[in-house]
Amino acid sequence: MPFDPSYLHLVFPNTQFEAYLYGRASRDPNKRGDSVEDQLGWGRGLCQTHNWPIVYEFKDTGLSASRHAKRARDDFEDLLEAIEDTPARPGVTRIVVAYEASRYYRDLEAYVRLRAACLNAGVLLCYKGTVYDLSRSDDRKATAQHAIDAEAEADDIRDRNLRTAKRTAAAGDPHGRLLFGYARDYEVVNGQLRCVRQYEHPKTGKYVYQSLQHIDQGRSVASLIRWLNSQKDAARADGRPWNTRNVRLMLLNRAYLGERKNKGDWRTAAWPAIKGLETPSGRALFNRVTAILTAPDRTMQRGSAPSHLLTRIALCGNCGDHAFLMQQPDRHGTTRLRCAEKRDTNIREEVLDAFVEAAVMRWFSQKKAAMAALVPDDVDAEAKVEAAQRRINGYEEQLAEARSLAEEFNEATGRFRLSAASLASMESRLLPKLEQARKELQTTTGVSPLLLSLLNAPDPYVVWNGASGADGLPAMPALTVEQKREVIRSVVTVRLNKSRTPGLRTLEPGRITLSFVGEPGFRDPALRAPATAPAPSDAGPSGAGTG
């Protein structure tokens, strides 16, 4: 039978006891005192009362002990290793102390491993203020029953969590960790905290929209990270600084559009979109940023701001559109752009930069043609976004209603309200339509403010290069290199062809070919679809440079 710690010295006379403390908590959102530190504090008090010196403390924080757990408990493994590898000493008996049995294990396999380790090493097991000697059959039987109960409780908890997740998903309620930019109101229901409302945080919410604008204006993720980390009100709740990973997760999260993900599908949520993203133009902004960040051949800046205009944007016209131009100084110290594939095509960087910049400015100066290429008359972005969203909402609501009917059993007829065959037929017809509507919404990106600033400017050269202040008016800053790069990505595809005559230092027709948006050979920057590079010819734009 188990022992009360107060009488343990009578059962094991002339024995010094040493304790191993173990604590584990998957989470403690309701502050019920089940945290790891609370468990260890209880154990320390027990050991102090009975004069058991503590040799080691082991703790697993934020980890489940059930058979459904996805992460290993490192300190539990260390505890088993300490039990098995520490040699026994005469006159000393070790005790493993935990708050309750479920802290050690919530599945029988973990219990069997702990029991075997303690049994082989002569170590006692203590939880809930009771000591068990696993060399005794009645103690093994008692602890085994506790392990069965703990596993059953874990299964019950999981089932409740799955039911709750299903219910909250159907209602569109928030679930999981609170997103940056939002706040929540809670109420206590049956002793548990339950979220009753999620809404935009009055201080941090605006930084989500401003971050999307930052990228939409052609700036880099690196500069956004620096800006967010410099803003006191933009601090993350976990205290960690902004970095590339968490910034990208924020910018690509459709929850900020007022949507909730369940089983891979995004559906309308119960919380509102971040202010500015609830409109068709806001959704178009989000879609543009998504296209920028997920372009397969886009290299995001992680360090300092970019200093080269066409690196990894300009392409080799001979090798194909998979081959970018990369900068490299020659033996004279002059920076050249070379084909990264075969390195057999190159040009002075300043020559190619000047040629492309002049051509882009001429293109934007032709207002009517540029506007027609970027904003076709038959494309109404807001109307398309609204129509696609209405279709999405309709399909999702009809599917949700059908799935609900398929789960309702009619006692009078002895059948479900909707048969499995009918549900499968409806899903086979509606799911492709739903996916198509989602694709239409994703591709409706509109025109970025950066491009509009050049389209609407009386003189695009002033927007591109800036202007000094005059007559008391403030100076207009030039676009940054990263903004210029984004403009070039969006409106023109640059290809450098190999010089026909090696060493030629004069202008050569067809040396540089430019394909603007709407023209054959232009690569859509949002899709980055591979295209066939045109062969050099005398037709089209000509360029200068040395081969």
VMD Tcl script that draws the C-alpha trace (Angstrom):
set ca {
  {0.00 0.00 0.00}
  {1.20 3.60 -0.55}
  {2.88 5.57 2.22}
  {2.24 8.92 3.80}
  {5.51 10.92 3.65}
  {5.33 11.55 7.39}
  {5.82 7.84 8.11}
  {8.30 7.08 5.37}
  {11.25 7.08 7.78}
  {9.56 4.28 9.72}
  {9.25 2.12 6.60}
  {12.83 2.86 5.49}
  {14.81 3.36 8.72}
  {18.31 4.87 8.67}
  {17.73 6.16 5.14}
  {18.46 9.56 3.62}
  {15.96 10.53 0.90}
  {16.89 12.63 -2.14}
  {14.30 14.11 -4.45}
  {13.94 14.63 -8.18}
  {11.24 17.22 -8.87}
  {9.22 17.11 -12.11}
  {6.69 19.64 -13.38}
  {4.76 19.82 -16.63}
  {2.00 22.01 -17.96}
  {0.63 22.22 -21.50}
  {-0.96 25.58 -20.67}
  {-2.65 27.44 -17.82}
  {-4.88 30.08 -19.46}
  {-7.31 30.31 -16.57}
  {-4.59 30.80 -13.91}
  {-5.77 27.87 -11.81}
  {-2.38 27.36 -10.24}
  {-1.40 24.47 -12.49}
  {1.65 26.18 -13.99}
  {5.04 24.48 -13.88}
  {6.36 26.94 -11.29}
  {3.32 26.35 -9.08}
  {3.87 22.59 -9.31}
  {7.57 22.87 -8.50}
  {6.79 25.28 -5.66}
  {4.44 22.71 -4.15}
  {7.12 20.03 -4.53}
  {9.77 22.19 -2.89}
  {7.51 22.76 0.08}
  {6.85 19.02 0.44}
  {10.57 18.22 0.28}
  {11.43 20.92 2.80}
  {8.78 19.66 5.22}
  {10.14 16.13 5.14}
  {13.84 17.04 4.82}
  {14.35 15.59 1.36}
  {17.25 17.37 -0.37}
  {16.39 18.24 -3.99}
  {19.03 16.91 -6.39}
  {17.47 17.92 -9.75}
  {14.46 19.78 -11.05}
  {12.94 18.86 -14.40}
  {10.22 20.86 -16.15}
  {8.40 20.69 -19.47}
  {6.49 23.86 -20.28}
  {3.78 24.09 -22.91}
  {3.96 20.35 -23.71}
  {1.24 17.73 -23.68}
  {1.80 14.31 -22.09}
  {-0.99 12.55 -23.97}
  {-0.59 9.99 -26.73}
  {-1.77 12.70 -29.15}
  {1.19 14.96 -28.35}
  {3.22 16.13 -31.34}
  {6.36 17.25 -29.50}
  {8.73 15.26 -27.32}
  {9.13 16.12 -23.64}
  {12.85 16.67 -23.35}
  {12.97 17.02 -19.54}
  {10.86 13.89 -19.05}
  {13.43 12.01 -21.11}
  {16.19 13.58 -19.00}
  {14.35 12.46 -15.85}
  {14.29 8.85 -17.07}
  {17.96 9.09 -17.95}
  {18.84 10.44 -14.49}
  {16.88 7.65 -12.82}
  {18.53 4.93 -14.91}
  {22.11 6.24 -15.10}
  {22.70 7.55 -11.57}
  {24.21 4.72 -9.49}
  {22.54 3.84 -6.19}
  {24.36 4.74 -2.97}
  {24.15 2.84 0.32}
  {21.77 4.44 2.77}
  {20.27 6.78 0.15}
  {16.89 6.33 -1.54}
  {15.69 8.60 -4.34}
  {12.12 9.84 -4.74}
  {10.60 11.33 -7.89}
  {8.11 14.03 -6.85}
  {5.32 15.52 -8.98}
  {2.09 17.37 -8.26}
  {-0.18 14.60 -9.61}
  {-0.01 11.51 -11.80}
  {-1.13 13.34 -14.94}
  {1.96 15.54 -14.73}
  {4.11 12.43 -15.39}
  {1.98 10.79 -18.01}
  {-1.33 10.85 -19.83}
  {-0.71 7.67 -21.79}
  {0.11 4.16 -20.64}
  {3.34 3.90 -22.62}
  {4.94 6.77 -20.68}
  {3.74 5.23 -17.40}
  {5.27 1.85 -18.25}
  {8.60 3.49 -19.07}
  {8.66 5.48 -15.81}
  {7.58 2.48 -13.77}
  {10.30 0.29 -15.30}
  {12.98 2.90 -14.65}
  {11.93 3.41 -11.01}
  {11.53 -0.34 -10.40}
  {14.97 -1.22 -11.78}
  {16.73 1.60 -9.93}
  {14.84 1.24 -6.63}
  {13.40 4.77 -6.91}
  {10.15 5.74 -5.16}
  {7.34 7.60 -6.90}
  {5.48 10.44 -5.22}
  {2.44 12.45 -6.36}
  {-0.52 14.05 -4.62}
  {1.43 13.85 -1.38}
  {1.56 10.03 -1.46}
  {4.63 7.83 -1.92}
  {4.53 4.59 -3.95}
  {7.06 1.76 -3.86}
  {6.88 0.17 -7.29}
  {8.58 -3.00 -6.08}
  {5.23 -3.78 -4.37}
  {2.48 -5.27 -6.53}
  {-0.34 -3.31 -4.86}
  {1.49 -0.02 -5.51}
  {2.07 -0.99 -9.14}
  {-1.62 -1.80 -9.43}
  {-2.65 1.52 -7.88}
  {-0.33 3.61 -10.05}
  {-1.40 1.67 -13.16}
  {-5.03 2.51 -12.43}
  {-4.08 6.16 -11.99}
  {-2.31 6.04 -15.35}
  {-5.42 4.56 -17.00}
  {-7.53 7.32 -15.46}
  {-5.07 9.99 -16.64}
  {-5.11 8.62 -20.18}
  {-8.92 8.50 -20.21}
  {-9.03 12.08 -18.94}
  {-6.64 13.15 -21.71}
  {-8.87 11.51 -24.31}
  {-11.92 13.24 -22.83}
  {-10.10 16.59 -22.93}
  {-9.13 16.05 -26.55}
  {-12.69 15.12 -27.49}
  {-14.01 18.25 -25.78}
  {-11.39 20.37 -27.52}
  {-12.29 18.90 -30.90}
  {-15.98 19.59 -30.29}
  {-15.17 23.12 -29.18}
  {-12.94 23.66 -32.23}
  {-15.71 22.40 -34.51}
  {-18.28 24.63 -32.83}
  {-16.10 27.73 -32.95}
  {-15.18 27.02 -36.58}
  {-18.84 26.75 -37.57}
  {-19.58 30.03 -35.77}
  {-16.46 31.73 -37.12}
  {-15.28 32.48 -33.58}
  {-11.57 33.04 -32.81}
  {-9.52 30.06 -31.77}
  {-5.92 29.76 -30.66}
  {-3.34 32.43 -30.01}
  {-4.36 36.09 -30.15}
  {-3.13 37.81 -33.30}
  {-1.06 40.98 -33.18}
  {-3.37 43.89 -33.92}
  {-6.41 42.39 -32.18}
  {-7.79 42.35 -28.62}
  {-10.34 40.05 -26.97}
  {-13.04 40.19 -24.33}
  {-13.56 37.10 -22.18}
  {-16.23 35.75 -19.84}
  {-16.16 32.85 -17.37}
  {-18.40 29.93 -18.38}
  {-18.42 26.84 -16.12}
  {-15.15 27.94 -14.60}
  {-13.48 28.35 -17.99}
  {-12.53 31.53 -19.79}
  {-14.29 31.89 -23.13}
  {-13.68 34.55 -25.76}
  {-16.87 36.47 -26.47}
  {-15.48 39.13 -28.81}
  {-12.39 39.84 -30.88}
  {-11.84 43.32 -32.21}
  {-9.11 45.57 -33.56}
  {-6.68 46.74 -30.87}
  {-6.87 50.54 -30.53}
  {-3.07 50.92 -30.59}
  {-1.55 48.00 -32.50}
  {-4.25 47.43 -35.13}
  {-3.15 50.33 -37.32}
  {0.34 48.86 -37.70}
  {-1.05 45.87 -39.62}
  {-2.55 48.09 -42.31}
  {0.48 50.40 -42.37}
  {2.78 47.39 -42.76}
  {0.83 46.23 -45.80}
  {1.05 49.74 -47.24}
  {4.80 49.77 -46.61}
  {5.33 46.70 -48.82}
  {2.75 47.85 -51.37}
  {4.74 51.06 -51.83}
  {7.74 49.06 -52.98}
  {9.72 49.03 -49.75}
  {11.49 45.98 -48.41}
  {10.69 43.65 -45.55}
  {14.00 44.66 -43.94}
  {13.02 48.32 -43.79}
  {9.59 47.35 -42.43}
  {11.24 45.34 -39.65}
  {13.41 48.30 -38.68}
  {10.39 50.59 -38.61}
  {8.23 48.23 -36.53}
  {11.00 47.67 -34.00}
  {11.41 51.45 -33.65}
  {7.72 51.98 -32.79}
  {6.91 51.58 -29.09}
  {3.22 50.83 -29.71}
  {4.10 48.17 -32.30}
  {5.83 45.95 -29.72}
  {4.79 42.29 -29.84}
  {2.92 40.80 -26.89}
  {5.59 38.12 -26.38}
  {8.30 40.77 -26.09}
  {10.28 39.38 -29.01}
  {11.50 41.73 -31.74}
  {10.03 41.73 -35.21}
  {11.96 39.57 -37.68}
  {11.53 38.30 -41.24}
  {9.50 35.27 -40.20}
  {6.92 36.92 -37.97}
  {6.54 39.91 -40.30}
  {5.79 37.64 -43.27}
  {3.34 35.61 -41.17}
  {1.51 38.83 -40.33}
  {1.44 40.18 -43.88}
  {0.14 36.93 -45.36}
  {-2.47 36.10 -42.70}
  {-5.99 36.33 -44.12}
  {-7.41 36.53 -40.60}
  {-6.80 40.29 -40.90}
  {-9.41 40.29 -43.67}
  {-11.97 38.96 -41.18}
  {-11.56 35.35 -42.29}
  {-10.99 32.16 -40.31}
  {-9.16 29.05 -41.46}
  {-10.61 25.62 -40.81}
  {-9.33 22.42 -42.42}
  {-7.49 24.40 -45.06}
  {-10.45 26.60 -46.02}
  {-10.81 30.31 -45.27}
  {-14.33 31.37 -44.31}
  {-15.97 34.53 -43.05}
  {-15.14 35.02 -39.37}
  {-17.06 36.57 -36.50}
  {-14.47 39.31 -35.99}
  {-14.09 42.39 -38.21}
  {-11.30 42.98 -40.68}
  {-8.57 45.43 -39.76}
  {-9.74 48.93 -40.58}
  {-8.92 49.67 -44.21}
  {-9.00 46.01 -45.25}
  {-12.78 45.67 -45.07}
  {-13.25 47.46 -48.39}
  {-12.66 46.05 -51.90}
  {-9.64 48.33 -52.28}
  {-8.30 47.06 -48.95}
  {-8.65 43.45 -50.08}
  {-6.93 44.39 -53.33}
  {-4.08 45.88 -51.27}
  {-3.78 42.62 -49.32}
  {-3.78 40.60 -52.55}
  {-1.03 42.78 -54.06}
  {1.19 42.30 -51.02}
  {0.52 38.54 -51.08}
  {1.57 38.45 -54.74}
  {4.75 40.39 -53.95}
  {5.78 38.20 -51.02}
  {4.98 34.85 -52.61}
  {6.58 35.44 -56.01}
  {8.79 32.34 -56.44}
  {11.88 34.14 -57.74}
  {11.66 37.18 -55.47}
  {14.57 37.67 -53.07}
  {13.50 39.64 -50.00}
  {16.10 41.90 -48.42}
  {17.13 40.71 -44.97}
  {19.99 43.08 -44.32}
  {20.65 46.59 -45.55}
  {18.54 48.25 -48.23}
  {19.30 47.14 -51.83}
  {21.88 49.23 -53.67}
  {21.69 47.68 -57.15}
  {18.80 48.55 -59.43}
  {18.63 45.53 -61.72}
  {20.37 42.69 -59.90}
  {18.14 39.56 -60.00}
  {15.60 41.50 -62.05}
  {17.26 41.78 -65.46}
  {17.47 38.49 -67.36}
  {19.89 36.89 -69.79}
  {18.32 36.94 -73.23}
  {20.48 34.05 -74.41}
  {20.22 31.55 -71.54}
  {16.52 32.12 -70.85}
  {14.36 33.66 -68.18}
  {15.69 31.38 -65.46}
  {19.07 33.15 -65.68}
  {19.33 36.44 -63.80}
  {22.00 39.09 -64.08}
  {24.20 39.52 -61.01}
  {26.62 42.35 -60.25}
  {30.35 41.72 -60.14}
  {33.32 44.11 -60.31}
  {35.84 43.57 -63.10}
  {39.61 43.85 -62.76}
  {39.39 47.61 -63.19}
  {36.94 47.97 -60.32}
  {33.98 48.70 -62.61}
  {30.73 47.03 -61.57}
  {29.25 44.88 -64.31}
  {26.07 42.87 -64.57}
  {26.77 39.31 -65.69}
  {24.65 36.30 -66.56}
  {24.55 34.14 -63.42}
  {24.09 30.99 -65.52}
  {27.10 30.95 -67.89}
  {28.72 34.30 -67.06}
  {29.33 34.88 -70.76}
  {27.06 37.94 -71.12}
  {27.84 41.16 -69.30}
  {27.44 44.92 -69.42}
  {28.50 47.88 -67.31}
  {25.91 48.33 -64.59}
  {25.63 52.10 -65.02}
  {24.94 51.72 -68.75}
  {22.09 49.23 -68.29}
  {20.65 51.19 -65.33}
  {20.58 54.45 -67.29}
  {19.06 52.80 -70.35}
  {16.27 51.12 -68.38}
  {15.48 54.16 -66.24}
  {15.18 56.42 -69.29}
  {12.93 53.90 -71.04}
  {10.67 53.51 -67.99}
  {10.31 57.29 -67.68}
  {9.41 57.58 -71.36}
  {6.83 54.84 -70.93}
  {5.17 56.56 -67.94}
  {5.22 59.86 -69.85}
  {2.90 58.32 -72.43}
  {-0.02 58.61 -70.02}
  {-2.79 57.15 -72.13}
  {-0.86 54.05 -73.19}
  {0.56 53.43 -69.71}
  {-2.85 53.81 -68.10}
  {-4.41 51.43 -70.62}
  {-1.72 48.82 -69.96}
  {-1.96 48.99 -66.16}
  {-5.66 49.78 -65.74}
  {-7.65 48.36 -68.69}
  {-11.04 49.97 -69.23}
  {-12.87 46.66 -68.89}
  {-11.40 45.89 -65.48}
  {-13.18 47.25 -62.40}
  {-11.14 45.93 -59.48}
  {-13.64 46.87 -56.79}
  {-16.58 45.35 -58.65}
  {-14.63 42.15 -59.30}
  {-13.60 41.86 -55.65}
  {-17.17 42.40 -54.46}
  {-18.61 39.90 -56.94}
  {-16.02 37.23 -56.11}
  {-16.55 37.71 -52.38}
  {-20.33 37.41 -52.75}
  {-19.90 34.14 -54.61}
  {-17.47 32.83 -52.01}
  {-19.83 33.69 -49.16}
  {-22.76 32.07 -50.95}
  {-20.93 28.85 -51.75}
  {-19.53 28.59 -48.21}
  {-22.91 29.17 -46.59}
  {-24.61 26.60 -48.80}
  {-21.92 23.99 -48.11}
  {-22.01 24.68 -44.36}
  {-25.80 24.27 -44.33}
  {-25.59 21.03 -46.30}
  {-22.92 19.58 -44.00}
  {-25.01 20.53 -40.98}
  {-28.06 18.76 -42.42}
  {-25.94 15.69 -43.13}
  {-25.15 15.47 -39.38}
  {-28.78 15.88 -38.20}
  {-30.66 12.64 -37.59}
  {-34.43 12.62 -38.11}
  {-35.91 10.33 -35.46}
  {-39.27 10.18 -37.25}
  {-37.87 8.85 -40.53}
  {-34.82 7.10 -39.14}
  {-32.63 8.89 -41.66}
  {-30.26 11.84 -41.74}
  {-31.74 15.09 -43.01}
  {-29.33 14.92 -45.98}
  {-27.82 11.70 -47.26}
  {-24.09 11.19 -47.66}
  {-24.59 10.68 -51.39}
  {-26.46 13.98 -51.74}
  {-23.80 15.80 -49.73}
  {-21.02 14.29 -51.86}
  {-22.84 15.31 -55.03}
  {-23.32 18.87 -53.79}
  {-19.66 19.16 -52.73}
  {-18.47 17.85 -56.10}
  {-20.46 20.62 -57.83}
  {-19.85 23.52 -55.45}
  {-16.24 23.03 -54.33}
  {-14.74 23.67 -57.82}
  {-16.87 26.81 -58.12}
  {-15.75 27.94 -54.67}
  {-12.09 27.38 -55.57}
  {-12.50 29.31 -58.80}
  {-14.07 32.27 -56.96}
  {-11.18 32.27 -54.50}
  {-8.68 32.31 -57.35}
  {-10.48 35.27 -58.92}
  {-10.32 37.13 -55.63}
  {-6.61 36.37 -55.23}
  {-5.76 37.61 -58.71}
  {-7.73 40.85 -58.41}
  {-4.89 42.98 -57.15}
  {-5.49 46.40 -58.68}
  {-2.71 48.94 -59.14}
  {-0.31 49.81 -56.31}
  {-0.08 53.40 -54.98}
  {3.55 53.45 -56.13}
  {2.58 52.94 -59.76}
  {-0.34 55.33 -59.46}
  {2.00 58.06 -58.21}
  {3.95 57.78 -61.47}
  {0.84 57.44 -63.63}
  {-0.82 60.52 -62.14}
  {2.27 62.72 -61.87}
  {2.53 65.58 -64.39}
  {6.20 64.71 -64.69}
  {7.19 61.14 -63.71}
  {10.87 62.20 -63.73}
  {10.18 64.32 -60.62}
  {8.63 61.39 -58.75}
  {11.46 59.07 -59.82}
  {14.42 61.39 -59.16}
  {12.92 63.81 -56.64}
  {13.09 67.59 -56.72}
  {14.89 70.19 -54.67}
  {12.81 72.68 -52.72}
  {12.09 76.00 -54.40}
  {9.91 79.03 -53.71}
  {9.33 77.88 -50.18}
  {7.87 74.51 -51.25}
  {9.20 71.36 -49.58}
  {11.58 69.17 -51.57}
  {10.22 65.95 -53.04}
  {12.42 62.96 -52.13}
  {13.40 60.56 -54.88}
  {12.16 57.00 -54.89}
  {14.40 54.60 -53.00}
  {16.25 51.89 -54.89}
  {13.87 49.26 -53.53}
  {10.87 51.29 -54.76}
  {12.45 51.71 -58.19}
  {13.09 47.98 -58.33}
  {9.43 47.30 -57.57}
  {8.32 49.66 -60.35}
  {10.61 47.95 -62.85}
  {9.36 44.51 -61.78}
  {5.80 45.65 -62.35}
  {6.04 47.34 -65.74}
  {8.97 45.98 -67.75}
  {10.99 42.84 -68.34}
  {14.64 43.56 -69.07}
  {16.74 41.13 -71.10}
  {20.41 41.49 -71.94}
  {21.54 39.74 -75.11}
  {25.07 38.70 -75.94}
  {27.06 41.14 -78.02}
  {27.38 40.00 -81.63}
  {30.86 41.42 -81.87}
  {33.06 40.78 -78.80}
  {34.68 43.91 -77.43}
  {32.39 46.28 -79.32}
  {32.10 49.59 -77.44}
  {29.49 51.28 -79.58}
  {25.73 51.06 -79.54}
  {24.42 47.85 -80.96}
  {20.75 47.35 -81.90}
  {19.06 44.54 -79.95}
  {21.71 44.47 -77.20}
  {19.04 45.29 -74.60}
  {15.40 44.31 -75.15}
  {12.58 45.67 -73.05}
  {9.10 44.12 -72.89}
  {6.59 46.37 -71.15}
  {3.37 45.21 -69.52}
  {0.85 44.22 -72.16}
  {3.56 43.46 -74.74}
  {4.80 40.03 -75.86}
  {7.64 38.80 -73.67}
  {6.56 40.59 -70.49}
  {6.68 38.42 -67.39}
  {3.88 39.06 -64.92}
  {5.73 39.87 -61.67}
  {2.88 38.53 -59.57}
  {3.02 35.11 -61.18}
  {6.66 35.01 -62.31}
  {5.62 32.67 -65.10}
  {8.54 31.45 -67.21}
  {8.60 32.89 -70.67}
  {10.65 32.27 -73.77}
  {13.31 34.90 -74.26}
  {13.14 36.53 -77.67}
  {16.11 36.14 -79.93}
  {18.21 39.24 -80.50}
  {17.06 41.25 -83.47}
  {17.39 44.67 -84.95}
  {13.77 45.44 -84.14}
  {12.65 47.02 -80.91}
  {14.62 49.03 -78.34}
  {18.33 49.19 -78.78}
  {20.96 49.60 -76.12}
  {24.52 50.44 -75.40}
  {27.22 48.60 -73.54}
  {30.33 46.58 -73.83}
  {30.27 42.84 -74.20}
}
mol new
graphics top color blue
foreach p $ca { graphics top sphere $p radius 0.5 }
foreach p [lrange $ca 0 end-1] q [lrange $ca 1 end] { graphics top cylinder $p $q radius 0.2 }
display resetview
